[in-house]
Amino acid sequence: QVHLLESGGGSVQAGGSLRLSCAASGYTDRNKCMAWFRQAPGKEREVVASILLLTSESLYADSVKGRFTMSQDTAANTVYLQMHSLRPEDTAMYYCAGVQSRVYCDAPVLDIYQYGAWGRGTQVTVSS
């Protein structure tokens, strides 16, 4: 069973930076995709970024391209979301997600329906 635990959220002013972390356990190989999603009050959960653990290839939503970077520390089994130039519209609960352990990934995936393991979320608040 896959377990995910996020950390690193907080409050920053517009233009600031934050780094989110997600510690993962339960994967026995690296042909797996992980992702960050976010959900603002009254809005649907949306994808932010995805990474293929085997290669660190990543994909991003258009809204965060050039500002956010998803990476990993393989030794620590941890993925990160480095966020720069934060905007008030980035305010949301951020969730780490991973495919189930039986699923094989050969590329990062932005489709929410591919993800079956979720963390509890970490709040990011950006003030203007």
N, C-alpha and C positions, 0 to 999 in steps of 0.2 A: 504494500500500500504506500502511496506517495503522500508525504507530508511536506507542507510548505509553510514557512514562517517569515513574515515580512518585518522589517524595521526601517527606521530612518525618516519617517515622515515628520512634519512639523509646519511651522508658520514662517513665511519669509515675505519680504516686500518684492514687488514687481521688479524684475531684472535680476533677482537673486538666483541662487543655486541650491539644490538639494541632491543627495544621493540616497536612493532606496536600495535596500538589500533584501534578498530572499534566500534563505537557507533551505535546501531541498534534501530530502532523504527518501530512500525507497527505490531509486533507479539503480539497475544493475548493468546498464550499458548507456552509451552516450548518443545513440540514435534517437534522441528525444528532443522535443521542442518545448520551450518554456516561453512565457509571455508576460507582459504587464498590461493590465486593463485598468480602466478608471471609470468611476461612476459619480456624477454630480447629482445633487438632490433634484428629483423630478425628471431625471434624464435616464436614458438607457445606458447600460454598461457598454463601453467602447474600447476597442483595442488601442494600445499605445505602441507596443513594439513586441517583436518576437525574435527568438534566437534558437539556432540549431546547436545543441551542445557539442556535437562531434566536431564542428568546424568553426564555431562562433559566428557563422553567417547570420546577419540580422536584417530585419525588415522593420519599417516604421510607418505609422500613420502619417498622412500628409501634414496634419496639424502640428506635428512635433519634429518633423525632419529638420536637421540642422541644429536643433536645440537639445534633443535628448539622445543619449547613447546607451544601448543595452550591451552589457559585457558579462563575463563570468570569471570566476576563480575556480578552476577545476579541482584543485587540491582541497578547497574549502567547501566544494559542492554548493556554491553560492552564485547567484546571478545578481546583477546590479542594474539600476536605472539611474544614470547620471543626468540630471536635469539642469540646464542652464537657461538664462534669459526667460525666467518664469513669468507668466502672465496671470492676471486674475482668473481668466477662463481655464487655467490649468487646475484650479481648485477642485478637488474631488477626493473620494476615497480611492486609493490605488490598491489593486489586487494583483498578487502574483499567481500565475496559473501554469500548470504543466499537463502534458498529456498523461493518460494512464500508463502504467508500467508495461502493459502488453502492446502498446501502440508503437509503431515504427515511424520515425520521421526521416525524410531525406532532404528536407528544406524547412526553413522557418515558416510558420503558419499564422496568419492573422485572423483566421476564422474562429470565432468564439466557440462554435459547436465541436471543435476538435479537442477542447480542453475539458478534462474531467476531474482535475485536482486543483483545489483553490486554497489560498491562504485566507486569513480573516480580514486582511486589509490594513492599510495604514493611511492616515489622513494627511493630505497636503493642502495647505491653505496659503494662498497668495493674495496679499493685500495691495491695493493700488496706492 
